[in-house]
Amino acid sequence: MDNLKARNTPKTVTSYEPFGITRFNPQPGLGLLNTNLTLVRKLNEATNSFEPEYVYSHRLGRGFEGQADIYTSRTTDQSVVIKTFFSFTREEYIPKKVAVRLLRDYNITEKRWPVDISATLRRYNAKSPMADDLTVHPIDVFYVPRPEIELGPRERAPLPWRMVLPLYNSGSLDFAQAALAYLNLTTTEIDFLYRPRYKTVFEALGRMHTTMELESNATGFCHDDIKIDNLFLRNEAHEIMVGDMGQSRPLSHAYHKKWYDCRLVDAHRAWKTYLVLLRGASDRSNGTSEFDEQFMSQTTEWAAAYWNWMEDELILPEHMFPKFETLEGEEEEDEDEGEMNTGNSTYRFWGTIPKGTINFPVYRKGRIEKVAMGREEAIREVEVVRKELAEFKKARSSRTGYAPEWVPWWWWNITTPVANKTVEYELRVVEGQLVGLEDSWW
């Protein structure tokens, strides 16, 4: 284990470009320091809009540290998500150039903003500002003057910063999991569908872990909050992106001192999240979970790979694949790790794309049939079910609890599997630390 930490020191270097182009920026070339970009916007409290650019639509969700609302951008006529941060959010100092512009152009002496903004703006080992580094990036960031109102004892004061993000219409990975749960697929079939997509989570973490930031003297970053609803579906093909960076910290952050290595914690969370996907999405028609027996007996490829990683290998995300791209685009292979990678089960599992077809349920001529489908065709069918599930839930809620007039062919009163406390304990994450059967190395 001591050698593991030494040989996995980040090597690649990228400059910190938090205000450069993002792939979703509707005005390419504009950054937060560009005088043509509005850095301060006022909230119209009557309409809840940031006029004239962002027109309010509806609330998406609300949590302890903030809320997300849907707006329409007048520039692009696209729906976007605007994230509001509450006073409990972790903050850090604003980059000096932004603070200078706030003071010079707006006479605002703000010195801090949410960590989530810096972490989401950051390019993680991307070869160019427009390169895809497999993480979510903002469209816009702006400051909102604080309203001069008194808050009640239970009200949470919003911070003055807002972050504008793309709206991914397919949602997060738990949306796909919810749709899959009605289709009674096996864990092996779900692994067939999502393993090639999910490996990008480990690739994104590898990029975060090896990004060195000169401005903050950071030698890499850990996400610290990988979970199923922080993984977003980029498109209807269910390509996966890592988001919600509010808990991200440099490798050397004091918060990580209680862990052996936060990069291993990220990897462990990513593994567990994949297992949570398989467990929640697989066949539960008999009232028990097929997953639980396979997980504990290690009788499937995915279960054996996880336990081998836990008990023997503990490979970091940046070493789960034989080669890792540097900032300059050159492929670099660790002489000590390259030979081991091709021989360990972690590499074989995530580096292998399952081939063949699966028997996918479809509704034809008044009955349900199983049809042989390749991966891409089956994923398209899952997306159809995801959309229908969203519409069905909306119809049910609009009728005040009564069933709608139509019921999808795949609908059934899905059962909760019989609780297996051993499995559930192994898959838990508690207060930022991982617990499980093999937790002695933390």
Protein Blocks (a to p, Z undefined) as FASTA:
>chain_A
ZZmmmmmgcfbdcdddfkbccfklmbghiafklmkbcfbdcddfknopacfkbccfbdfb
dcfkbccdddddfklopacddddddfkbccddddfklmmmmmmmnopabfbdcfklmmmm
pcghiabfkbcehiacdfbdcddddddddddfkbccddfbdcdddddfklpfklmmmmmm
mnopafklmmmmmmmmmmmmmmmmmmmmmmccfklopabdceklacfklcccfblnopac
dehjllgccfklmklmmpmblklmmmmmmmmmmmmmmmmmmccknopafklmmmmnopaf
klmmmmmmmmmnopafklmpfbdcdfkopacddfklmmmmmmpmklmmmmpccehddddd
ddeehiacdddddfklmmmmmmmmmmmmmmmmmmmmmnnopacfbdcfkbccdddddddf
klmmmmpceehiacdfklmlZZ
